[in-house]
């Protein structure tokens, strides 16, 4: 199965923090699907708000929509 996050990231202009988030999400989709945005943020070393901004930057309304698209 192709990674839906990787497809969306290809055309997005991301900050350094967002690139870090993208790498983690692409490499760990199963973890992301089972985590809250706070847990993902802590694992990556960014803020919870950065996770939400990343989700919006790649076309989702928020982290929950991103998680739903992974599964």
C-alpha positions in Angstrom: 0.0 0.0 0.0 1.4 3.4 -1.0 1.7 5.9 1.8 -0.9 8.6 1.4 1.2 11.1 3.5 4.1 10.7 1.1 1.9 11.5 -1.8 0.6 14.7 -0.2 4.1 15.8 1.0 5.5 15.7 -2.5 3.7 18.8 -3.6 3.7 20.7 -0.3 6.0 23.5 0.8 7.0 22.6 4.3 9.0 24.2 7.1 11.9 22.4 8.6 9.7 21.2 11.5 7.0 20.1 9.1 9.6 18.1 7.1 10.7 16.4 10.3 7.1 15.5 11.1 6.6 14.3 7.5 9.6 12.0 7.7 8.3 10.5 11.0 4.8 10.0 9.7 6.0 8.4 6.5 8.2 6.0 8.3 5.8 5.2 11.1 2.2 5.3 9.8 1.0 2.6 12.1 2.3 4.5 15.2 0.7 7.7 14.0 -2.6 6.0 13.5 -2.6 4.9 17.1 -1.3 8.1 18.6 -2.8 11.4 19.7 -1.3 14.5 18.3 0.3 15.1 21.7 1.9 11.7 21.7 3.2 12.1 18.1 4.5 15.6 18.9 6.4 14.3 21.9 7.9 11.4 19.9 9.0 13.8 17.2 10.2 16.6 19.5 7.8 19.3 18.2 4.8 21.0 19.6 1.2 19.8 19.4 0.3 22.9 17.3 3.1 21.9 14.8 1.3 18.6 14.2 -1.9 20.4 13.4 -0.2 23.0 11.2 1.5 20.1 9.3 -1.8 18.3 8.8 -3.3 21.5 7.4 -0.2 22.2 5.2 -0.7 18.9 3.4 -4.5 19.4 2.9 -6.2 18.0 5.9 -8.5 19.9 8.3 -6.6 18.6 11.3 -4.7 15.7 12.7 -7.8 13.5 13.1 -8.6 13.8 9.4 -5.0 12.8 8.6 -5.2 9.8 10.9 -8.5 8.7 9.3 -6.9 8.9 5.9 -4.0 6.6 7.0 -6.5 4.0 8.0 
